[in-house]
Amino acid sequence: MSQTPFEQAGSLEIGTVEFVSPDEIKIAIDIEAPDSMALNTGGPRPFPRVNEYLLIPVDQGFLVGQVEWITVERSPFPKRKGMQDFGLIDLPYPLRRLSLNPLGILRAVSSGENFEFRRGCDVLPSVGIPAILPTDEQLKAIVESGQKKRVYIGTSPVANNAKVYVDPDRLFGRHLAVLGNTGSGKSCSVAGLIRWCIESAAKETDGKLPNSRFIILDPNGEYSRAFSKDDDKIKVRIFKINPAKGELPLKVPLWFWNSAEWCAFTQASAKTQRPALMHALRYVREGISEPSPDASIEMRQYLRTILTTIRIEQNNGTPWGNYPKPKSFFEKISKWKTSLGTDIAAFNGDQLTKLKDLVEYIESICKPREVTHPDWDFTRQEIQELYNKANEAHSAFGGSPYDLLPSDVDVPKPFDGTSLLRCLESVGEMLNISEHIETLLIRIRALLEDKKMKQLFVDDCNINLQKWLKDYIGNNEDGNLLSIIDLSLVPTDVVHIVTAVIARMIFEALQRYVKLNHIALPTVLVMEEAHTFIKHYKEDAENQDAAAVCCQVFERIAREGRKFGLGLVLSSQRPTELSPTVLSQCNTFLLHRISNDRDQEIVHRLVPDNLRGLLRELPSLPSQYAVLLGWASELPVLVKMNDLPKSQQPRSDDPDFWNVWTGKDEKGNPVERKTNWQDISDDWQQKTSSNTNVEKEESDNKENGEQKNEK
C-alpha cells in the first residue's frame, strides 16, 4: 500500500518553522538534515540551495516556498533530537537557517498520486510546523504547473531539471519583455520561443502549416540567419533595402505616414508650419492638388477651397483685424473675382447664375475699397453674405455640405511627394505664409531627392495598401508566416519614422480586422533593441521628434494591442531607457543576466516584494539561463533555455579577436579576414549597388548558360 504525502513527510523533514509573516517564513534547519546532497527524494539532489523549493504542510495541502537566503548562526549548545543533558560541557555548535518566500499551495489529486499547484497563499503555517523536501513528482508538479502546458522551452536546474512549459496565449497575449546584458542569450531566447511555438503548433495541425503570424523588427539584421527563407516548416519573408536573391525590397510609401509622423520628421513648427502641412495633407489625399479634366469638377473644387479659406480667415480674424490683415483679405478676394470671371463663360443655367451672383457680390464689397484712402475693415455681415453666395455656387456645381467637413488627414490614400510639395506651396500662398514654410519645403525636397530614401519611399506602381498588408502580415493562404523586417540599412535619420509607420500600420490593420470580422487575428510583433525605439521622452515638449512619435506608437500597442490580438515582445539590454508605460504593460518577463545596478533596480520594481530575492541571482546568471516570471508562468522559475543549433541562432556572435590575430581557429584551421576598402568606399559613396554580389552571380550564371549553348 502506497504512503500518503503526509506519511512520507516524516522522512523528508529538514527543519521547523520558527518565524511566519505574509511575505517571509524562516526555517531552522535540523542538524541531521543534508549538508550538500539529499538522497531520499527519489534521486540525488543538491540541498540546501538558494531558489530551491520547500514544502510546509497546511490545511489544504502543502505551502510551497522558494528559498531566498541561507545562513549559519552560532549556538551556545548543541541542538540534538532526543534526550539531552544540558549539564554537560560542550562546544558551541553552528545552526543553519533559511528564509522562504511563500508562492502557492500544492494539493494532492487522484488518491495522492498526482499533484496540482495553485499560485497564491490563503493559509499560512504556524510556528513549529515541519518543513520538508519535495519529491521529484512534487517538483515536477510545481514547475510544470498550469492548465495549458503547450510549448516546452527549457529545464529548471533548481528543480531537478524538471521541464518548463509556457502557454502562448499567456506569453504573447499580455506582452513579453526579454531583458539582459549583451551576450546573455536574449536573441537566441527570442528566436527559440518563436521556433518552438511554431513547431509545437505544427504537431497539432496534422501536417499542415500553422496559421501563425510573427513580425520581427530587426535593427541589426540578426534574424535572417536564424530563420532561413528556404525553411519548409516556416514561410519566411525577409524585407530589406537592397535585397539579395530570394528577399523582398522594404517599402514604406510616403502616403502611409500620418500627420504626427510628417510633423515629427519635418520638425514643423506648431504655429505656422504644422497647420499648413495638415491642410496640404488633407487636400493631397483628396486628390485636389491635381488639375481636373472636367471644368465643372474643377470649379467645384475651387469653390470648396474658397469656402475653406473664408472659414480659416474668419477664425484668424483677418477680415476685421489690424492693418494689413484686411488689405490682404481684400487682395485675396480680388484674385477670386478675376479667376471666376475668366471661367464664367464656360457654364450656363443655374451654374452660370450662381457664379454671376458670387462675382457681382465680390465686386460690390471690393468697389468701396478701391478708392484712394479706403476703410479696409470688413463687417461680419459682409463676410457671412460672401460665404452664403459661395456656398450657393458650390451647391450649383454638385457640392454638398459634407464636402466642407474636414476629412481624415491620416487616412492612407495614395499620393506622391511631388503632389504634396505643390499642394503645400498652394496652401502657403492661400494663407499668405509662403515665407514661413520655406524650411518645411526644403526638408521635404531633401527627402524626395535622397537616393537611399527613394528605395524606401518612392511610390511603386505595384504597391497598394491591400498588397502591403498581405505581404507583411499575410493572409489565410500564407499560414505560418514569419516576416523579418531588416532595418539595418535604413538611414539613421528616418529609421524611427520607418519603425513607427510599420508598427502603426500593423496595429491599425488588426483594429479594422476586429471591427469588420468581430474576432481578432492573433499576431506577434517582436521589437529587437527596444531601448532604441521605445525610449522614454519628455511629454511636455512642444515639438515631438521622430523617436518620441515612435515610442508613442508602441505605448499605444502596449495599452490596447491585447484587445485586437496584437502581442508585443520586447528585447532590450537597457531596461532603464525603456518607456515606463510600455514596460509596465508587459505581464511576463524573461530575465537574463543583468549586471548594471540601475537596470536591476528597474527590474526589481516590476516584481512583487517577496520575489526580489530570486532576482539577486541575475548578475551571476550564465548565458542561456534566465528567470521566467509573470503571467505566462504559474510561479517564478530559473530556466535553462533549450539549445539552438548554430544555423538557427541569430547573427549575434562575439568577435573572434584571437582567432583573427593568430590566423587559426580552435581546431587549428586557418582563419583569414581579408580587407578590401575599395569595395567599402565605393558602396559608402554610392558608386556601386549594395547587391553587386547578386548581380555578379546572375551574370556568371548567364555566361555559363551561353557557354553551354555554344558547346
TASULFEN-V360965 format. One line per field, one symbol per residue. phi: phi as a letter, one per 20 degrees, with the letter a starting at -180 (. if undefined). psi: psi as a letter, one per 30 degrees, with the letter a starting at -180 (. if undefined). A space follows every 10 residues. Layout:
phi: ???
psi: ???
This chain:
phi: .fefgfffff fdfcrcfcbc bfdbcdceef fffgebbedd dorgbfbebf mfdcdcfcfe qceecdfebc bcdedfbfdd fnfcdffffb egcfddcbdd efdadddecl mnecccdcfo cdcdfdfnff dcefffffff fffefofded cedrcdfecl lffddcdgge fdfcmcddcr ffneofffff ffgfffffff fffddlneff edcccdedfd meefffcffe ffecedcddb flfefnddfe ccgffffeff fffffelfff edffgfffff fffffemffe fefeffffff ffffffffff fffffemffc effdgfffff ffffffffff ffeffecbmf ffffffgfff ffffeegfdd efceeffdef ffffffffff ffffffenfc gffefffffd ffefbdffff ffffffffff elcgfedfff ffffffffef fffffedffd feecffffff fedncffegm ecdddedfdf ggfcfffgff ffffffffff gffffedmbe dgbddddflf fedcefcefe ffdeefffff fffffffffd ggfdndeddd cbdcgfeffg ffffefeccd defcefffff fffffedfff dfffffegfd fffndbddbo fecfbfbece fffdggfdef ecfffeffff fembefenff cccfccffff ffffemecef dfffffffff ffffffffff f
psi: klklefefee fgkfalkfkk lfgkkkkjkl eflkefkkfg gflkkkklkk glklkkkaef ckkkkkkelk lkkkkflkjl lakkjffkkl lkkkkkllkk jkeakkkklh hfellkkkkk jfklllkfkl klkkleeeee eeeglleiie kjfaljfghh hkkklljeee efegkkkjkl lkgfgeeeee eeeeeeeeee effgghflkl hljkjkjjfg hefeeejkfg kffkjkkkkl kikakflkkk kileffklee eeeeefhkke eeeeeeeeee eeefffgffk kkfkeeeeee eeeeeeeeee eeeeefgefg alkgeeeeee eefeeeeeee eegfffllbe eeeeeeeeee eeeefeefgg aeiljfkkle eeeeeeeeee eeeeefggll ffffkkljfg kikklleeee eeeeeeeeee ghgeffgeee eeeeeeeffk eeeefefkkk ffkleeeeee eeelaefhlh kjkjjjgfgk kefgeeeeee eeeeeeefee efeeeefgll jkkkjkjlhf fefhkkljfg kejkaeeeee eeeeeeeeef eefggjkkkk jlfiffflke eeeffkfkkj jakjekeeee eeeeffllef gfeefffefg klkfklkkla efkflkkkkj klkklefgkl ihlkkieeee efgkafggkk kkjljifeee eeeeghflkf heeeeeeeee eeeeeeeeee .
